[in-house]
């Protein structure tokens, strides 16, 4: 069995990071909103840093739980989320603003919902 309190703490951090991404991307209506201004680029940089942190945290949870937790929530592409972290971290200068925008607009809500569900499930006695 894994340390449930540790995993819950990490999940809370992920949840907070997802909320920050949501807040920071609210004014972004296209990938051009990231790339056409210095403030947009700062938002892109900040959002990418949060995606790196989320990917690291997911990898940590997978390690702590021996791969047994995230697999119970197949509605989320965990491998893709962790892989996105690797792309950002190792190929930062090749980041595609379109891809980041797409993830923010199409995947963020789903991942957030799943993280909240896991927190709720683990918080039950």
Buried (B, 14 or more C-beta within 10 A) or exposed (E): EBEEEEBBEBBEBBBEBBEBBBEBBEEBEEBEBBEEEEEBEEBBEBBBBBBBBBBBBBBBBBEBBEEEBBEEEEEBEBEEBBEBBEBBBEEEEEBEBEEBBEBBBEBBEEBBEBBBEBBEEBEEE
